[in-house]
Amino acid sequence: MAPKVNQLKFGAVLSYASLAIGVVVSLVYTPIMLQRLGTQEFGVYNLVLPIVSYLNLLSFGLGSTYTRYYSRYRVADDQEGLARLNGMFLTIYSILGTLVLILGLILAAGMHILLAESELTAGEIELARTLMYILSVNAAVSFPIIVFESNVMVNEQYLFQKLVAIGKTVFNPLVMIPLLIMGCNSVVMVVVTLIFTVLSGVVNITYCLKKLNMKFKFGKLDAVPLKEMLSYTFYIFIGILVDQINWSMDRIILGFQVGSTAISVYTIGSQLHQYFLTMSNSFSGLLTPRVHRLVASGSSDKELTALFTRIGRLQFLLLSMILLGFIAVGRAFCVCWGGGEPFEISYYIAIALFIPTVVQAIQSLGIEIQRAKNMHRFRSLVYLGVSLANVAVSIPLGRLFAGLGQEFTAAYGAEFSGTFAGFGCALGTASAILLGNIPLMNWYYRKHIGLGIGSFWKSILSMVPGMLIPTAAALAIATWAPVRHSYLDVVLWGIVFVIVYAASVWLFSMNDSEKDIIRVPLKRLLKR
């Protein structure tokens, strides 16, 4: 058992290290990419990405299904069942990958029809077509690899998993930055992405076959477990579809409403939110196999509630620091990162997306508890309604705020005429997600999943006193501090805020268990 605990601890450390490295790399990579490609090409590139991501939905959430059934077979020590499961999923993913390739090539060929009513130029549409061809191949190649990545994860090999992720995060930009400086365009970028997908796939496959001794048994698919798995997977697929709509549809809406420059400005805020979202899921994601094992072994709702609350509190501490810190210095950061004052609107877009993510993320472990209990249908259906409401609200809000941005346009030029539309879309997304998370999902967690939601929120609210001083400090820094548009000022005032935040939550928010996460390693270090 000890090695697993070490894997979890080091996996958590590497998970945050991977994210931190990704953020640092992006500080260098994204401005170079934006500068070298230009706002138009950068916008087209970030319009095609969400379209391709909808092809990835054809995975149907089978990764979670694999985790659930692998955990069952492993608890029962059914080696033949594990081999049949591996063979069945590799067959299914290979078929789905072929389907993704066919659909992607069809979409690429018809890109001029798909974007005919958009504000994009003929050259931008042709570029979108080329990018779509290459990224479709990349998506298709990645499908069979999912089986091996899932096997690494379900066996809790977090060190290997995160080291591969860090490798991709670091080496991709290290290759791309010199190429961009030499004058290469977004087409070269996606070719490099394809190469790294293949290389990481080879590494994962080799590790599973050699290190984990992964076995396969192919043959006729067993209709009974396949039907059960597909029934389980269907609602996970809806949940993934909903997340895709919520976090990527805004860029597609902007592509049709206001063009490529507005997408670029929105993308800066959206990319910061993506880091925030990844940070929020990084630790709870490591606990997925444990949750499925706890449920499979018959653990009580009280035990699950304790884990749910403990992880929720840690998430709340971390994400509140990031949110309030971004409120403090994020405006100057967005201007520096985007390369000019017009990107100030990205600051407000990011905040609008951060806020609902905090509420969603502190209860993210509940999603895996639902899946482990095979009770995730309600969330999927609720979120499907939420995503439809998101689209319905974001379209008119985008148009409304595009009109309100006329003063911004007068200051910075017609090129940025539609950038305020991005903030309207972000508001629509935030409103819909908050509506789905707070009243509906908490009622379901309490009434049907058996989690102690009352005690959960009581525990979270007990941390609020420690947040009052940091909130006041963040607003004061954002309003009055001389944070100029330089990274040095962002870092210095950011450090000031972190010191205030750490002192306040230590005194007024953290319990002894949470303090021990810091105290115990520190004592060991001092003894050495």
HELIX and SHEET records of a PDB file:
HELIX    1   1 ALA A    2  LEU A   55  1                                  54    
HELIX    2   2 ASN A   56  SER A   59  5                                   4    
HELIX    3   3 LEU A   62  VAL A   75  1                                  14    
HELIX    4   4 GLN A   79  ALA A  109  1                                  31    
HELIX    5   5 MET A  111  LEU A  114  1                                   4    
HELIX    6   6 ALA A  122  VAL A  154  1                                  33    
HELIX    7   7 TYR A  158  ILE A  181  1                                  24    
HELIX    8   8 SER A  186  LYS A  210  1                                  25    
HELIX    9   9 ALA A  223  GLN A  257  1                                  35    
HELIX   10  10 SER A  260  LEU A  286  1                                  27    
HELIX   11  11 THR A  288  ALA A  296  1                                   9    
HELIX   12  12 ASP A  301  GLY A  338  1                                  38    
HELIX   13  13 GLU A  341  PHE A  343  5                                   3    
HELIX   14  14 GLU A  344  ALA A  361  1                                  18    
HELIX   15  15 LEU A  365  ALA A  372  1                                   8    
HELIX   16  16 ARG A  377  LEU A  404  1                                  28    
HELIX   17  17 GLN A  406  TYR A  412  1                                   7    
HELIX   18  18 ALA A  414  PHE A  416  5                                   3    
HELIX   19  19 THR A  419  LEU A  435  1                                  17    
HELIX   20  20 GLY A  436  MET A  441  3                                   6    
HELIX   21  21 ASN A  442  TYR A  444  1                                   3    
HELIX   22  22 TYR A  445  ILE A  449  3                                   5    
HELIX   23  23 ILE A  453  LEU A  461  1                                   9    
HELIX   24  24 PRO A  465  TRP A  480  1                                  16    
HELIX   25  25 TYR A  487  PHE A  508  1                                  22    
HELIX   26  26 ASP A  512  LYS A  527  1                                  16    
END                                                                             
